[in-house]
Amino acid sequence: MQDISSILLDLFIIFASAKIAAELFERLRQSAVIGELLVGILIGPYALGLIGSPSAALVQLFQGTETARLALDMVHTTLAELGVIFLLFLTGLETRASDIFRVGGRAAAVALLGVAFPFVMGFLLISLIGRPAVEAVFVATAMVATSVGITARVLRDLGVLASREARIILGAAVIDDILGIMVLTVAQGLGGSGALSLWGLVVLVVQILAFTLFLLLVGTRLIRRYSAHFEYLRMPNSTFVVAVALCLGLAALAGYIGLAAIIGAFLAGMVLAEAKERHRIERHAMGVYEFLVPFFFVITGSMVDWRLFLQPEVLALAGGVIVLAILGKLAGGSLGGLGLAPRTALILGVGMVPRGEVGFIVASLGASIGAIPSDMFSVVIIMSIVTTLVVPPVLKLLFAGHPDTGKTTQGAESDQDDS
């Protein structure tokens, strides 16, 4: 059983390192996600090499070092994939379709412009330096979405969740996430096929829209009507069991019809967000989330080769991507806020900047299907880290003296200017 013990030791190192790093970064008032990613870089094969190296027992079992390494990588990949599936499931569970349908036109404008500007900027930059089109699409996709979780955490820490700006930012960030996942699915189609015809692209977009609209329009109605019956099942925690089955089932279905598995998990969460038992499902899901999701971030971090940043051309490329990632969101968010006070428009732009876990997901998927090389993978990861770290101090400065600072969302009145 020494082969199993060595795998368990690897998993213990990953999990324990993730939790220690998350605790440290939380105490530093930074995102735990960044800590998990950075510790992955530290313990990965390009630094300390504490994980990813098969033991002698595994080598003997698989009759070769390379085969044993592939087997260990498969364990890591499977856990990371489950982690990102539950990450998107919980994100969807916190995103009610009814809330999106009610969101104001201002949030929609901020979201759409905040997607268009970074995507075009990123695609043009990567194309101009002579990289393949599919690589440019993946980098541009990583620059598109806004991390709802990180943005909400920053606004909550600042005590401004009741402000009009916060409501617009969070509404736009949710729309951004949905658009970003759809764009990611198209990017996966491009990367997986090598060359997707115009007709193939149209079919893929139609599949995404049909899958999404069916679940949001039909699935949510079914859940609202029948979710209460889950409690009559005799199995323990029956509602949560059904929720997990729906999450894995829709993730698998999405994969089988050519979409990203994470879009199925995300939509499963959105459907279940309409259930009366939503908060109970969320409480149970948090335990699974806390166990699996750190594996995704640490293993993603372990894939980053920090030595690449000793090369001037890679460092310059990372700088260019970071600058455009920030400017694209600032431009899109600020233009979406036209007609509002200048400081408000600037707050909207800055609030849309953090990529966080969304950038990591895009990078991981791109690397897994061979769409982006190791240098570009590392560039996207660093871009996601930097855009997440720069936002809290800037927002704190912009919100200084704001009249809504310190208020909660409880009892906050709706602002008609949001629409």
C-alpha positions, 0 to 999 in steps of 0.5 A: 500500500506504499503506492497509495500512501505516497499519493495521500502524502502528495494530497496532504501537502497540497491541502495543508499548504493551501489552508496555511497560505489561505490563513496567512493571506486572509490575515493580510486582508488579501484574497485566500485564492492568491495565497493558494496559487502562490503556494502552488508555485512554491511547492511545485516542480519548478521550485521546491518540488514537494509535489508531482514527483512519483515515489519509488513504489509508484514507479515500480507499480507502473513500471517506469518513471514517466508512466508513474508521473502521468498517473500522479498527474491524472490524480491531480488533474481529476481533483483539480477538475472536481474543484473547479466544477464545485467552484463554478457550481457554488458561484452559480448557486449564489447567482439567481437568474431572476436577479439577473433578469431584473438588473438595470440597464446600467449594469448591462452596459458596464458588463458588455463594454467591460467584456468587449474592450479587454477582449479586443485589446488582448486579441490584438496584442497577442496577434500582433506579436505573431502568436496563433489565433487560438492563443490570442483567443484564450488570452483575450478570454482570460481578460474578459471576466470579472471575479464576482467573489473577489469583487464582492469581498472587497466591497464588503470589507470596505462597507459599501455593499449598500452603495449604488456603485456596488450594486451596479458592479456586482450586477455587471460582474455576474453578467460578465461571468456568464458571458465569460463562460460562454466565450470560454466555451467558444475558445475551448471549441477553437482550441480543441478542434484546431480550426473551427469553421464559421458554420461550426462556430455558429452551431457552437454558439447556438448550442450554448444559447439553447443549453443556457436558455433552456436551463434558465427558463425551464429548469428554474421553473421546474426547481421552484415547483418541485424542489420541496419534494426532495425532502421526502426522499429517505436518503440522508441530506436528500436535497444536497444529494440531488443537487450534487447529482444535478451538478455532476450530471449537467457538467457531464452533459455539457462536456458530451455536447461539446461545451465546457463542463464548467458551464453545466456546473455553473448553470446547475447552481443557477437553477438550484438558486431558485429552490426554496432550500437554496441556503441549505444546499449552499451550507452543505456545498461549502464543506465540499467546496472547502475540500476540493477547490484548494486543490484546483488553485494549488495545482494550477499554481504548480504549473507556473514556471517562475523561471520564465519571468527571468526572460526579458521578452516574457516579462515585457509580454506580461507587463503589456497584458497586465496594462491592457487588462486593467485599461480595458476594464477601466475603459469599459466600466467608465464608459458604461457609467457615462452620465454619472459623476466622474468618481462613480464612473471610475469606481465602476471601471476599477471594480470590474478589474479583478480577474481572480479565479476566472483567469486561473480557470481559463489558463488551466483549461487552455493549458490542458488542451494545449491551446497555450504554451507554458510562457503564456500560461504563466503570463495569464496567471500573473495577470490574474494575480496582479489585477486582483491585488491592485484593486482593494487599495484603489477602491479604498481610496476612491470610496474614501468619504463615500456617504454609503460607507459602512451601510449594509445591504439590509434595507437599502433602497433601490436606486432608480438611476441603476437602470 
